[in-house]
Amino acid sequence: MEVKFIVDNNVGKLAKWLRIMGYDALLFTAKDDGEMIKIALSQDRVVLTKDTQVMKRWLVTSGRLKAILIEDDNPKVQLRQLVDVLNLDCQFRPFSLCLECNEKLVERDRDEVRDLVPPYVFKTQSQYMQCPLCHRVYWRGTHWQAMSKELEEFMPEN
């Protein structure tokens, strides 16, 4: 079964890294922890938080709701913690979700994105993905290469 997350705002950058790996990571930005717990239960999501009070809730202590207390402030150390604790696959479905809104990306033809990307990108890239919700366009440029290289740091040693 595929693991899904609800990420507390206090570890928001972790949501982006999980999305880069292809994991469904809903960013919770409201203040009411009770609402976050409700969403986690109804959508079968693992709670990721730095809030020790969330970890003391009965639903968490009883094991009914899985929650992980994130221990570090550095997003890469946080990701390492999750990869180790949950045995996450860093190459699950890389670059398949929108980094902004968590939607599944859709392949687009070059002609469909001609007016949506910079001219140099249009000239040099052939593969494009787009978010159906926010319409952000993605391509495999230098930013993609840099993120791919960073993900390699989390791969298990062979």
N, C-alpha and C positions, 0 to 999 in steps of 0.2 A: 504494500500500500504506500502511496506517495505521501510524504510528510508535507504538511502545510503549516505556515507560521502566522502568528499575529505578533508584530514587533512593536513594543512600547516606544513611544517617542523618545525616551531617554537613551535608546540605543538605535536611533533612526538610521544611521549610516549602515548598520548591519543589514537592514532591509534591502538596500541597493546591492550589496555584495551577494546576498542570497538570490536576488533576481538575476544578477549576472550569471550565476551558476544554473539558473533555470527553476529555482524553487519559488513557489507561490508564497509571497511574503507581504501580507497586508500590514501597512503602517497605520498604527493607531495613534491619532493625534489629539483625541479628546482628553479631558481631565479625569473622567469617571472610570476608575478601575473596574467597577462593577459591570459597566457596559463592555469593556474589553473582555472580561470573563464570560459574559453572555455570548458574545460573538465567537469566542474561542470554542465554547461548548457546542453552539449550534452549527458551526462550520468545521468541527473536528480539527482545530488548529493548536499547535504548540505555542504557548506564551513565552516570549523572550523579553526579559525585563531586568533592570538593575534595582527595582523596587522590592526591598525585603518584605514590605507589608503584603504585597501580592503573594509572596511565597508562604505566608502564614495563613492564608485563607483555607478554610476547611476543604473546599473542592480540590485544592492543590495538595494539602497534607494527606488527604484521604486517598490520593492517587487517581481520583476521578478525572482530573484535568492535569495534563502534563505541562509543566512550566519549568523553565531553566533560568536560574539566576546568573546573569552575565556579570562576570567578575572584574573585567578590565575596562578602561576608558578607550583604549585604542581599538578601532574597528577590525584591524587585521588580527589582533590578539583575540578579539571576540569571535571572529570567524574560525580561528584555529580551535578555540574552545568547542564550538559547535561541531566542527568536522571531527574532532576527537571523541566527544561525548555521544554524538548521534551517528558516527561513522558515515558522514555525508559524502556523496560522490561529487567532487568538484567539477566533473565533466557531465553532470546529470543531463542537462539540456542547455548548454551555455548559449547565452544571447538569444533566448527564445521569448523572453518577457520584456515588456516596456519597463525601463528603469524608473520612470516617473509614476506610472499608474498601475503597474502589475498585470496588465492585459497581455494575452498571447499575441505575439507579433505575426503579421501576415506578409508573405512575400509579395513584392511589387515589381513590375517591369520597369525598365529604365524610363520609358516614355511616360509612365504614370507619375514619376517623381521629378521629371525634368524641371518644373518650376518650383519645386520644393527644396532642392538642394543647391549649394553653391556651384557655379559653372565648372570650377576645377574638379570638384567631386564628381559631377556628372560626366566629365571627360575621362576621369581616371578610374572610376568604379563601375562594376557591372552588376553587382548583387545588392539588392535593397530590401529592407524589411520596414514595415510601418505599423504603428499602433492604431488599431481601429477606433480607439476611444479618443485619445488626445492628438492623433495624427502625426506624432513625431516620427521622423524618418531616421533609420539607422543604416549604416554601411560599414564595411570592414576596412576602415582607415587606420591611421596611426593610434587613435584612441582605443580602438578595438584591439589592436596588437598589444598595446601597453597593458590593458586589462587582462588579456589572455596570458601574458607573461606573469602578471601578478598572481593569477589563479594557479599557475604551475607551482608556486610556492606551497600550495596546500595539498598537492598531490602526494600520495604515499610513496615512500622510497621503495624502489624495486630491488 
